[in-house]
């Protein structure tokens, strides 16, 4: 039963009404009744929306572990979902789980933009020439559209550019050793792929882009690519509105993707770089800086970094109060709250290193952490092991999808930290 939780645990029904049809780009023509209930949320309040309406052809998006931070697209009234969960998981319909989804806020429903590679026909397409390796070293169709990439987990390798209306993914084709080894679902396809690439001088490549306006994938040759850093979330992809460029940084330093010239540019930042893997990051548009959290240090203050874009420098802020011991893409929904000018971290689990699950809020004006706000028991009961979420600045609300890894059992909860001041 849909309900809303606030300070008084007040129960409210959420009626979704009729769902309008959404064709990207753009939002649903009308917002369902649940949107008015989101707008009416008070401070530190939760609203249960239940399972989104499935896509009529492809069903529902599945939960995916180590993928808590999915890119919001406020201009499209929703968010993208991408990244694998259970290693080398193939869905019951034969499609691999490099599927791309869009959560439609206004319609509270899933829209499948790409169902995933059809594992039953891929090898036939490679053998009959429908898919061929081109001058980029990519497997592509006759129109030059590349086969979408594989990504073991999303980590922080996704970001959305609202100016170009394109989703960016730092990944590669067949870039998942769980699928390409002996007995792997793509073992034979990968062998043929490498055979067709043999002897070619392969160029550097951009991220993979999904162009919302055209509904197509693309990937371009670039002059330079980022170097260094740790894998598995050791660097993060963030869209920087002030520069209208993608940032890629962390253990690899700080790089910016120059779309006009088709190249990555090494910013060569000052300061001490983050270390380790599986980090979280978000962009503070007011101060033109990136909040960055790791999980490699034993002390909480050593895991919190700020990259100042104008100063081109990594620092560890001196903070007041107690922030979370660590943050990672497995258990932390990590966002800059534009309406309240705050970094908000929703920690979903209580662990030995950080037993305080809840909502952590950092005030950048005072460099201080508030005491964490506890999660309601009803929310905790819904948390699975394949959760993800995003912040929508238009509604000033956090959308949290709680699901089990690679299962289509997700339900949506909406949270508001505070009403606009």
C-alpha positions in Angstrom: 0.0 0.0 0.0 1.5 3.4 -1.0 2.2 5.7 2.0 4.1 8.7 3.1 6.4 8.9 6.1 7.2 12.2 7.9 8.1 13.1 11.4 4.7 11.9 12.6 4.6 8.7 10.5 1.5 10.0 8.7 0.1 7.6 6.2 -1.0 8.9 2.8 -2.1 7.0 -0.3 -0.3 7.7 -3.6 -2.6 7.3 -6.6 -0.7 7.2 -9.9 -3.7 7.6 -12.2 -3.4 7.0 -15.9 0.1 6.9 -17.3 0.8 9.0 -20.4 3.0 7.7 -23.1 6.5 9.1 -23.1 8.8 9.2 -26.1 12.2 10.6 -25.5 13.3 13.3 -25.7 11.0 15.2 -23.5 8.8 14.4 -20.5 5.3 12.9 -20.2 2.7 15.4 -21.3 1.1 15.4 -17.8 2.3 14.6 -14.3 0.4 11.9 -12.5 -1.3 12.6 -9.1 1.8 11.2 -7.3 3.8 14.2 -8.4 1.5 16.6 -6.4 2.1 14.4 -3.3 5.9 14.6 -3.9 5.6 18.4 -4.1 3.7 18.4 -0.8 6.3 16.5 1.1 7.6 18.1 4.3 11.0 18.0 5.9 12.7 14.6 6.3 9.7 12.8 4.8 9.4 9.7 2.7 6.8 8.7 0.2 6.3 5.2 -1.1 5.3 5.0 -4.8 5.6 1.2 -5.2 6.8 -0.6 -8.3 6.9 1.5 -11.4 4.7 0.5 -14.3 6.7 -1.9 -16.5 7.7 -1.2 -20.1 5.0 -2.9 -22.2 7.6 -4.8 -24.3 10.5 -5.3 -22.0 9.2 -5.3 -18.5 11.0 -3.6 -15.6 14.5 -2.4 -14.9 16.4 -4.8 -12.6 18.4 -4.0 -9.5 22.1 -3.7 -10.0 24.8 -3.8 -7.3 27.6 -1.2 -6.9 25.5 1.2 -9.0 23.8 3.4 -6.4 24.2 6.7 -8.2 22.3 6.8 -11.5 22.4 10.0 -13.7 19.4 12.3 -13.4 18.0 14.1 -16.4 15.8 16.9 -15.0 15.1 18.2 -18.5 13.7 14.9 -19.5 11.9 14.4 -16.1 13.6 11.3 -15.1 16.9 9.4 -14.9 18.9 6.7 -16.7 19.7 3.3 -15.4 22.7 1.3 -16.7 25.3 -1.2 -15.4 25.4 -4.9 -14.8 24.7 -6.6 -11.5 25.3 -10.3 -11.0 28.4 -11.1 -12.9 27.7 -12.2 -16.5 24.0 -12.3 -15.9 21.7 -13.1 -18.8 18.0 -12.2 -18.5 15.4 -14.9 -19.0 14.6 -13.5 -22.5 18.2 -14.1 -23.6 19.3 -10.5 -23.5 22.5 -9.6 -21.6 22.2 -7.1 -18.8 23.9 -4.2 -20.5 20.4 -2.9 -20.9 19.6 0.9 -20.8 16.5 2.2 -19.0 14.8 5.5 -18.2 12.7 6.1 -15.2 9.9 8.5 -16.1 9.0 10.6 -13.0 5.8 12.0 -14.3 4.4 8.6 -15.3 6.1 6.6 -12.6 7.1 4.0 -15.1 10.0 2.3 -16.8 11.0 2.9 -20.4 13.5 0.5 -22.0 15.8 2.4 -24.4 17.9 -0.7 -25.2 17.1 -4.2 -24.0 20.7 -5.5 -23.9 22.7 -7.6 -26.4 20.7 -10.6 -27.6 23.1 -13.4 -26.7 21.2 -15.9 -29.0 21.9 -14.0 -32.2 25.2 -12.0 -31.6 27.6 -14.6 -33.0 25.4 -15.1 -36.1 25.4 -11.4 -36.7 29.2 -11.3 -36.5 29.6 -14.3 -38.8 27.2 -13.0 -41.5 28.7 -9.5 -41.5 25.7 -7.7 -40.0 28.2 -6.6 -37.3 31.8 -5.9 -38.3 34.9 -4.4 -36.6 35.5 -0.9 -38.1 38.4 1.5 -38.2 37.7 2.4 -34.6 38.3 -1.2 -33.6 34.6 -1.3 -32.6 32.0 -3.9 -33.5 29.4 -1.8 -35.4 26.4 -2.2 -37.7 26.1 -1.0 -41.3 25.2 2.5 -40.2 28.2 2.8 -37.9 26.3 2.4 -34.7 28.6 0.6 -32.2 27.4 -2.4 -30.2 26.8 -1.0 -26.7 29.5 -1.5 -24.1 29.7 -3.9 -21.2 30.2 -2.6 -17.7 30.7 -5.0 -14.8 29.1 -2.5 -12.4 28.1 1.1 -13.0 30.3 2.4 -10.1 30.5 6.1 -11.0 31.1 5.6 -14.7 27.9 7.3 -15.9 26.9 11.0 -16.4 24.3 13.0 -18.3 24.9 16.1 -20.4 21.6 18.1 -20.6 23.0 20.6 -23.1 23.7 17.9 -25.7 21.0 15.5 -24.2 23.4 12.6 -24.2 24.3 10.0 -21.6 28.0 9.2 -21.3 29.4 5.8 -20.2 33.1 5.1 -19.6 33.3 1.5 -20.7 34.4 -0.8 -23.6 33.0 -3.5 -25.8 33.4 -6.9 -24.2 35.1 -5.2 -21.3 34.0 -7.8 -18.8 36.3 -10.7 -18.2 33.4 -12.6 -16.5 31.8 -13.0 -20.0 34.8 -13.5 -22.3 36.8 -16.3 -20.6 36.3 -20.0 -21.2 32.7 -20.9 -20.9 31.6 -17.3 -20.8 28.5 -16.1 -22.6 30.6 -14.1 -25.0 33.6 -16.3 -25.2 33.3 -17.3 -28.9 32.1 -13.8 -29.9 35.1 -12.3 -28.1 37.5 -14.7 -29.9 36.1 -13.6 -33.3 36.1 -10.0 -32.2 39.8 -10.2 -31.3 40.5 -12.0 -34.6 38.9 -9.2 -36.6 40.9 -6.6 -34.7 44.3 -8.3 -35.0 46.9 -6.3 -36.8 45.0 -3.0 -36.7 46.4 0.2 -35.3 43.6 0.9 -32.8 42.9 4.6 -31.9 41.9 6.1 -28.5 38.2 6.3 -28.0 35.7 8.6 -26.3 33.2 7.4 -23.8 30.2 5.6 -25.3 27.3 8.1 -25.7 23.6 7.4 -25.9 22.1 10.3 -27.9 18.6 10.9 -26.6 17.5 13.0 -29.6 18.4 10.3 -32.1 18.0 7.3 -29.9 21.4 6.0 -31.0 24.7 4.9 -29.6 28.0 6.5 -30.7 31.7 6.5 -29.9 34.3 8.6 -31.5 38.1 8.6 -32.0 39.9 11.0 -29.7 43.4 12.5 -29.6 44.1 11.5 -26.0 42.6 9.3 -23.3 42.9 9.4 -19.5 45.9 7.6 -18.0 46.6 6.2 -14.6 44.3 5.5 -11.6 42.7 2.5 -10.1 39.9 0.5 -11.8 36.5 -0.5 -10.2 35.3 3.0 -9.4 38.7 4.5 -8.5 37.7 7.5 -10.7 34.3 9.0 -11.3 32.5 10.6 -14.3 30.7 13.8 -13.5 29.1 16.4 -15.8 30.4 19.9 -14.9 27.7 22.5 -15.9 30.1 25.4 -15.5 32.4 24.1 -18.2 29.8 22.1 -20.2 32.3 19.2 -20.1 32.6 15.8 -18.5 35.1 15.4 -15.6 36.9 12.1 -15.1 38.9 12.0 -11.9 39.9 10.6 -8.6 42.9 8.3 -8.5 43.6 9.3 -12.1 43.8 13.0 -11.2 41.5 15.3 -13.1 40.6 15.1 -16.8 38.0 17.0 -18.8 36.5 15.9 -22.1 36.7 18.6 -24.7 33.7 17.7 -26.9 34.5 20.3 -29.6 38.0 19.0 -30.2 37.3 15.4 -29.4 39.9 14.8 -26.8 40.5 14.4 -23.0 42.6 17.1 -21.4 44.8 16.5 -18.4 44.2 19.3 -15.9 47.3 18.2 -13.9 45.7 19.2 -10.5 47.6 20.2 -7.4 47.0 18.4 -4.0 46.9 14.9 -2.8 44.8 12.5 -4.9 42.2 10.1 -3.5 43.2 6.4 -3.3 41.5 3.1 -3.5 38.4 1.9 -5.4 34.6 2.2 -5.3 34.1 5.9 -4.7 31.3 8.5 -4.9 31.2 12.0 -6.4 28.8 14.8 -7.3 29.0 18.4 -8.6 28.3 21.5 -6.6 27.0 23.9 -9.2 27.0 26.9 -6.8 30.7 26.7 -6.0 31.9 24.9 -9.2 33.5 22.0 -7.3 33.2 18.3 -6.9 32.5 16.5 -3.6 34.3 13.2 -3.6 34.2 10.4 -1.0 36.3 7.3 -0.7 36.2 4.2 1.4 39.9 3.4 1.7 40.9 5.4 4.8 40.2 4.4 8.4 39.3 7.9 9.5 36.2 9.6 8.1 37.8 13.0 7.5 40.5 11.2 5.4 37.8 9.8 3.0 36.3 13.2 2.2 37.8 15.2 -0.7 36.9 18.3 -2.6 38.1 19.0 -6.1 38.0 22.8 -6.8 37.6 23.3 -10.5 38.6 26.9 -10.7 41.7 26.4 -8.4 42.4 23.0 -10.0 43.2 21.5 -6.7 42.3 18.5 -4.5 41.9 19.2 -0.8 40.5 17.5 2.3 38.2 19.9 4.0 38.5 20.5 7.7 35.0 19.8 8.9 33.0 20.1 12.1 30.8 17.2 13.2 30.9 13.6 12.3 30.4 12.6 8.6 30.0 9.0 7.5 33.1 6.8 8.0 33.1 6.1 4.2 30.9 6.2 1.2 30.7 3.7 -1.8 28.6 2.9 -4.8 27.3 -0.2 -3.0 25.5 1.6 -0.1 25.5 5.4 -0.6 23.2 7.5 -2.7 25.3 10.6 -3.0 24.0 13.9 -4.3 24.3 17.7 -4.1 21.0 19.1 -2.9 20.6 22.3 -5.0 17.5 23.5 -3.2 19.2 23.4 0.2 22.8 24.0 -0.8 24.0 20.8 0.9 25.7 17.5 0.2 23.3 14.7 1.1 24.4 11.1 1.5 21.8 8.4 2.0 23.6 5.5 3.6 21.4 2.4 3.2 23.3 -0.1 5.4 24.6 -0.4 8.9 28.1 -1.9 8.8 30.9 -2.6 11.2 32.9 0.4 9.9 29.8 2.6 9.9 26.9 1.4 12.1 25.0 4.6 11.6 22.8 4.1 8.6 20.7 7.2 7.7 20.8 10.6 5.9 24.0 12.5 6.4 24.0 16.3 5.5 27.1 18.4 4.9 26.7 22.2 5.0 29.3 23.8 2.7 28.8 27.2 4.1 30.0 26.1 7.6 31.9 23.0 6.6 29.9 21.1 9.2 28.1 17.8 9.3 24.6 17.5 11.0 23.8 14.4 13.0 22.5 11.7 10.7 18.8 11.3 10.3 17.7 7.7 10.8 15.9 5.8 8.1 12.3 4.7 8.9 11.8 1.0 9.5 9.5 0.7 6.5 12.3 2.0 4.3 14.9 -0.3 5.8 12.7 -3.3 5.2 12.6 -2.5 1.4 16.4 -2.1 1.0 17.9 -4.9 -1.1 21.4 -5.5 -2.5 20.8 -3.9 -6.0 19.7 -0.4 -5.0 20.1 2.9 -6.9 18.8 6.4 -6.8 19.1 10.0 -8.0 18.2 13.6 -6.9 15.7 15.7 -8.9 16.3 19.4 -8.4 13.0 20.3 -10.0 11.0 18.5 -7.3 13.7 18.8 -4.7 13.4 15.1 -4.0 15.4 11.9 -4.0 14.1 8.9 -5.9 15.4 5.6 -4.4 14.8 2.3 -6.2 15.2 -0.5 -3.7 15.7 -3.9 -5.4 17.6 -7.1 -5.3 20.6 -7.6 -7.6 19.6 -8.4 -11.1 16.0 -9.0 -10.1 13.0 -7.0 -11.5 11.4 -6.5 -8.0 12.3 -2.8 -7.6 10.0 -0.3 -5.7 10.4 3.5 -5.6 10.6 5.5 -2.4 10.8 9.4 -2.6 12.6 11.4 0.1 12.9 15.1 0.8 15.5 16.4 3.1 14.0 19.9 3.5 11.6 22.1 1.7 13.0 25.0 -0.3 14.0 27.9 2.0 
